[in-house]
Amino acid sequence: MDEEYDVIVLGTGLKECILSGLLSVDRLKVLHMDRNDYYGGESTSLYLNQLWKKFRGNDQPPAHLGASREYNVDMMPKFIMANGALVRVLIHTDVTKYLYFKAVDGSYVFNKGKIHKVPATDMEALKSPLMGLFEKRRARKFFIYVQDYNENDPKTHEGMDLAKVTTKELISKYGLDDNTMDFIGHALALHRDDRYLNEPALDTVKRMKLYAESLIRFQGGSPYIYPLYGLGELPQAFARLSAVYGGTYMLNKPDCKVEFDEGGKVVGVTSEGETAKCKKVVCDPSYLPNKVKKVGRVARAIAIMNHPIPHTDDSHSVQIILPQKQLGRKSDMYVFCCSYTHNVAPKGKYIAFVSTEAETDNPETELKPGVDLLGAVEELFYDIYDRYEPVNDPAKDNCFISVSYDATTHFESTVTDVLNMYTKITGKVELDARVLFSFSIVSAVKWLVLII
């Protein structure tokens, strides 16, 4: 390999594929390599026989489950916020032409031992069984405040500076109780723990507005969308984008070794005795284990069922958030379910996931509250994996390492990491502004046509 590349990307996980696509669109010379012979890395989707081989040690699943290739089981299951950052990245890069999406049926929260639909507007708050009559009225006033809030219009602020007022102070002003505060913070604003309560309320209000805007966008039962045939389609779509703009892909490249000069800066990547020269390396944590630290673990259960999750209005696709306080835990638990309606399983089959930040060494016991919500299951797998984040200084070694995927079942934190990495790699900050705030009418109409 005598060519020199601007960037070599190692690993074809979703984050790495989005970055290779964005960098290729910027006309950088990109080489993308993966030790595996398939796209997706840790965020791939598996056929049933691949799932069986990974968790059971053989590739012979029971015949009654149906054809192996009718399954696309995500290894990092996440829904996409319909008006969120990933959708804007998809539109910005025109990757939408490679993908088809379908709205997710329902969004629910676990409260006092029961599953409830998440209210996102003032009218839904009035109907919700989550709250008593007087609490509903207070919640409705709070939702109206959030809906009307405009950061650039002081008339909508009601005398409060949300950059200084904490979330707890804002919610307390409306007299809302702890249970209401719980589902607002975790099921609407999608905070993963309770630190947000003592942080400026502006972030929480923006998160709530994003949820409500996403819910309105497709008039569905949830604010989420999900690609047909599973999330494994996303990395491949960004790989196609990169190829269109001149990116080079090499799968099944074992023992990718990052090479450094005497000063510690990256100079290339060696595989099978050949070295490709480059100025920068982008990779997932597994390719540079000496430059990352372990920051936690995710416990996960994967279930195959022949029915929807009980008490979710027979939803074929659904997210349920179990806030930490409801379970006596330090972190939330997430339930994700999709089915044959998104072409990830044969007719009549459902795939469900339960995930959380691991707090013990026993995923079976730890995940029981979420697994119990699933009802009868045909097959059940348990898994636990480590999460890493980089500890290197990219300014010194030109290595840009992604953060491991968390337990959440939505993509907002994933895309935040991607956009932060993009800025560090290129020195540009305008992509973040273009992607997150320039959602034109033309793009919106195009997106709606694709969904329908």
N, C-alpha and C positions, 0 to 999 in steps of 0.2 A: 504494500500500500504506500505509494509515493505521494499521494495527494495530501494536502493539509486542509483541515476543516476549521471553520470558525467555532463550531460546537460539536462535540460528540455526546449523544444522549444514550445512557445505559439503562435498560429496562423499559418495557412497553406498558407499564401501568398507566392509568388514566392521566395522572398528573404529568408524567413524562411525555405522553403522546400529545396532550394539549400544548405543552411547551414546545415540542418539536414542530407542531403545526404553526404556532404563533411566530416562532423564530424563522421558519421557512418563509412565511408570508412576509416577514421583514427582509427577505432576500439574503439571509445568512446561509452559509454553506453548512448543511447539517448532515451528519452521519448518525443513524439510530441503530443501536445494536441490542440484542437480548440473548441471554444464555439459553432461554427456552425456545422451543420450535413453534410457539403460538403467541399471539398478541394478548396483552392484558396484564401480565405479571400477577401481582397479588389481587388485582381487580378484574381478573378474567371471569368468564362464565363457563361452567363445566357441563358436558353431557352427562347423562345418568351413569354410564359406565366409568367415566372419569371420576365422578363423585365417589362411586363405590371403591375405586382403586385408591383414592386419596384417604378415605376414612375407614375402609374395611379390608384393604389389602388385596382385593381381587377386583376384576372388572366384569363380574357376573351378577348384576342386580336381579331381583325376583321378576319373573316374566309378567306378573299381574300389574306391575307399575307402568307397563307400556314401553314404547320404543325409546331407546336411549337418546337418539338425536332429536326427539321432540322436547327434551328438557334443556333449559339453559339456566343453570343454577349459579347465581352470582356469589362470588367469594367476598365481595365487599358491598352488600346490598344497601342501596341508597336511592331515595326518590329525589326528584329535581323540583325545586321551587319554581312555579310557572313564570314568575316575574323576577326571578333571582339572578345571581351573578352568572351561573353556568349557562342559562338560556341566552343571556346577553353575549357571552363569549361565543356560543354556537352561531348566533346571528352575525356577530362581528366577523367571524371567519368563514361564513357561508357553509359551515359543516352541515347545516340543516338539510341540504340536498342529498346527503347520504343516509339520513335517518328518518324513521317514522315514530311518532309518539302517541300515547293515549293517556287521557286524564286518569288519575287515581281516584277510586270511588269514595274513600272516606278518611277522615282524620279524627282520631279519638284520644281521650285522656283517661287514665285510671285514677279514680278518686273514691276513697272510702269503700274499697273492695269491689267497685263496679266500673264498667266501661261507659263513658259518656262521649257524645259527639262534642268536638271543640267549638264553642261559640266564638265567632270572630268579629261580629258586628253588633251594634246596639240592639237590632231586632232579634238576632239569634240569642243574645244575652237574656232577653225577656222570656224566651221560650225554654231556656236550658234548665233541666232538672238538677244541675250542679248547685244551684243557689235557691235560697228561699225568696219569698216575694220582695221583701225590703232590700235584700242584697242584690236582687236583679235590678231594681231601680237605681241603686248606687252604681252597679256595674255598667248599666246603660249610659249613665252620665259620663263615666270614665271612657267608655268606648267612643262616645260622641266627641269627647275632647281629643282623643287620639286621631280619629278620622279627620277632624277639622284642623289639626295641628299643621302649621306650615312654618318651617324653620326660619324662613325669610319674612314672615309676617307677624310682627309683635302683637297684633290684635288677637291672634289665635293662642297666645302663650298664657293668658290669664295671669299675667304678672309674675310668671315663674321662668327662671333661666335654667333650662333643662341640662345645660352644660355644667351646672353647679348643684342643682337639686338632685338628691339621690332617688333611685327608683322607689325605695321604701318610703321616702318622704312624699313622693308624688302619689303613690297608691294610697297611702294613709290619709292624704287630704280628702279622698273620696270615701273614706270609712270602710274600705273593703277588708274582709277578714282573711285569715291566713290561707284557707282553702282556695279562695278566689285568687289571691296573690300567687298561689302555687301553680295553678293551671295557666294563668296569664304569663308567668315567667318561664315556665318550662314547655308548655304545649303551644303557646302562641309566639312568644319571643324566642323560643328554642334555646334558652340558656341551659348549659349542662350541669351547673351547680348553682348554689345560692350566693355566690360572690357578687352577682349583678345587683343585689339589693342595696349594697353600700357604694355602688358606682353611679356616675351621672346617668340620669334617666333618659337622656337623649337617645342613647343606643337602643334601649328597650323599646321606646316609642317608634323608632325607625324599623325595628324588627317586627313590631306588631303591624305597622302599616304595610310592610312587605308581605306579610302573611295575608292580610285582607285584600291587597291588590292582586296577589296571585290567585286567591279564591275567586275573585270577580272575573279574572281574565278569561276563563273558559266556562264559567257558570256551572262548575262541577260540584262534587261533594267534598272536595279537598283542594288545597292550594298546590297540589303536587301533580307532576307528570312523570312518565316513565317510558323508556324506549321499548318498542316491540322487539322481541327476541333477547331481551336482557341487556345489562350494562356492558357486556363484552363488545357490543356494537360500537360503543363510544370510542374506546382506544383505536379501533380499526378505522373509524371515520376520520379521526384526526391524523392517523397514519396516511390515509389516502390524501388528505389535504397537504401534508408535508411533501408527499411524492409529487403531487401536481406542481408544487413550487420548487422542485429540484432536490428534495431530500432523498437520501439513500438509506435503504433499510437492509439489515442483515440479521436474520433470526438464527437460532441454533449456533451461537458463537460462544463456546465454553470458555471458562477461565479468563474472562475479560479483566485484565490487570491495568490499572491506571498508572501511567509512568510520570515521574516528576524530575525536574532538574535539580541542581545542587542547592538552589535557593528555595526549593519546596513548591514551586509552581508546576502545574500540570503541563505536560508536553505531548501526551498522546495516550493511546490505549492499545495494549497488545493482546492478541488472541490468535491461537494456533500458530505461533511463531512469527506473526506479522504485526507490525506496529503502524497504526494510523495516527498521524500527527494532528494536533488540535491546539486551540488557544484556551478553550474552556470545556469542562465536563459537567453535564447535568445527569443526576442519577438518583435512584431510590437508595435507602440506607444500606441495603444488602451488598452493594458494590463497593462501599468504603466503610467497612465496619469499625475501623480505627478512628473515624472522624464523627462518630455519632455516640449518643448515650441512650440508655434505656430509660424511658420516662413512665412506663406503665404497661399494662396488659389488657387485652380485650377478651372477654369470655363470650362464647357464641354457641347457640343451638340452631340446628337446621332441621326442619320438619317437613315431611311429605304427607299431605292429607288429601282426603276425598270430599272435603266440605269447607265452606268459608269459616272464619273465626266466629264463634257464637257471640251474639249481642252486638254485631256490627252491621245490622240491617242487610245481611246476606251480601256484603261487599266482596267483590272478587279481587280487589286490591285495597290495601288499607295500611295506615300507620297508627300505632297506639304508643303513646308515651306514658311511662310509669314514673312520675316524679320521685326523686330520692326520698322525700319526707314520707310519702305514702308507703314506702317499703322499709323505712328505718335504715337507709343507706347513705353513703356519701356522694353517690353519683346516680344519675337517671338510668332507667332501663328502657329499651326500645323494642317494639315488635313491628316487624315488616312482613307483609303478606302480598303475594302476587299469584297469578294463576294462568290458566290456558287463555284467558282473554287478552293477555299481553304476549301470548305465544312463547311462554317459558315452560310450559308443561302440556301433556296431552289433555284432551277434553275431559273435564270433570276433576282434574287434579290441581292442588294448590301447594305452593311452596311458601313456608313461613320461616322467619328468622327471629331469634330473640338474642339481643346483644347488650352488653354493658361493660363499663370499665371494671375489670376484675379486682375484687377486694380480698379474695381468698384463693386457695389453690384447688377449690372444688367447684367447677362450673355447673355440675348437675344440681347441687344444692343452691348455689347462688342464683341461677337462672330460673328456679322453680316458679316464682311468682308470675313470670312471663309465660313460661311453658304451660302452666295451669290454665291460662286464658285460651289456649289453642283448641281445647277439647280433645277428642280422640285423634291420634296420629298413627299413620301406617309405618313410618320409619322416622327415627330420630338420631341425629348425630351431634356430638359435642366437640368443641374446639376451643383452644386458647392460644393467643399469639401475642408476642411482645410488640410494643410500640417504641419507636425511636425518633429522636430529633437530632439535627446536626449540632456539633459543638465547634466546628472549624470556622475560620474567618475567610469567606470567599474572596475578599480583597487581597489576601495574601497567597492563596493557593489556586484560585480560579476554579474551585469545585463548588457546585451548587446542588445541595442535597435536599430532597423533599422530606417532609414530616410523614411518619406512618399514618395510615388511616385510623380515625377514631371510631367509637362505637355508634355514633349518630347515624340515623337512617335518612339523612338529607345531605345535600352537597355543599352547603354554604361555607363550611370551614375548609373544605377541599379546594374550592376555587379561590378563597382568600389566600391560601398558601401558594397556589399557582401564580396569582397576580403579584404577590410579594416577590416570588422568585424571578418572575419576568422583569420586574423593575431592577432587581439586583444584577441580573445577567446583562441587561441592555443599558441600564442607566436611564431608561425612559420611564416617565410616570404618566404620560398621556394616555397609554392604553387603558389604565385603570379608569380614568375619567371617561374615555370614549365608551368603554364596555359597560360601565356601571350607570352612566347617566345619559347616554345619547341613544335612547331607544326610540327611533323615529317611527312615525305613523306607517311609512312604507314597510319597515321591517316588521312591525306588529301585524299588519295585514298579511304579509307573506307567511309569518309564523302561524297565524290562525288558519290559513289555507292548508298548510302542511299538516297541522293537527287534525283538521276535519277530514 
